[in-house]
Amino acid sequence: LSVSSKATGFVALIVLLTKVFESSGQSWGVILAIVAGATMTLGNLVALQQTNPVRLLAYSSISQAGFIIAPLAVSGITGNYQDGIFASVTYLIIYAFMNIGAFLSVHLFTNFTKSDNFYEWGGIAKHSPLAAVLTTVFFFSLAGIPPLGGWFAKFVVFRSLLSTGEIIGISLAIVGAINAVIALVYYARISKVIWMDELKNPEEEKLFEFQSPLKVVGALTVLITFVAGIFPGIFSYLGEVSSIFFGKKGSAIDGLAHPIKSSVPDFICLTITSGLVNRPTPTIGLEVSFLIPVTSSNCAASSLKRDGPEQSSHAP
């Protein structure tokens, strides 16, 4: 319910802002940017105080909502809706699977310990190492730790904010970076309790119930979490398709071959590509190249080198 309602709400918000109030982007963009920064910060600060894991994830979701709407807010100011929608939808898709896995872990551990305080989960990894590993993966992915899916979700958001060059985008990126560190504190705290704290009642033998249907859900969500981090091109194309439907026509199609590269700042030429265009067979690939110092001509040369040998003619 938490994931589906949030996804539906954000899709409705994207359609409303980019279709109905497209011409008023300068106005609602500033308001949305303030809301994004406030939700990131307030959600994290409240989540930091929680001992109930359900409430912790609830307030964490408020903070994650700030990351989702931040690119959309900046796109309203710049008018580049395609880039903002791409970042927001990509983040939303990856976040949905991470959040499902996190709530699954909370459900399992709460039923096992009969406690709503995650400090009572001490040493639970000794009862079920598999569930402990899954929990650590999901919470660290929510924190944005590579190579899990959360790092790519945050990468596209920060890229979208910084590539605009707008002071509001840069300010939101700074606020987001600070909040990402705050979130890591309470996500890592749960993992520390599970793995490093002592068992509350070591003499009591309890059976950890991990039903087969829940194992399937856990395996599916953890697989997608890893795939999103290791092969991000798959999810970048899902975000690109959304930007084609919701964003302005033309810009999304022009950037389809290399969706991440569009509007990257000149000081970093970071390319993540998927070979679905101008290739004989669909292939998925990851190419990351840093050119420091980098100029626009160097980025163009890098693109030529990637796509094929440069065709040049020399005068006699």
Salt bridges, closest charged atoms under 4 A:
ASP83 OD1 - ARG159 NH2 2.68
ASP197 OD1 - LYS192 NZ 2.92
ASP307 OD1 - HIS258 NE2 3.88
ASP307 OD1 - ARG306 NE 3.43
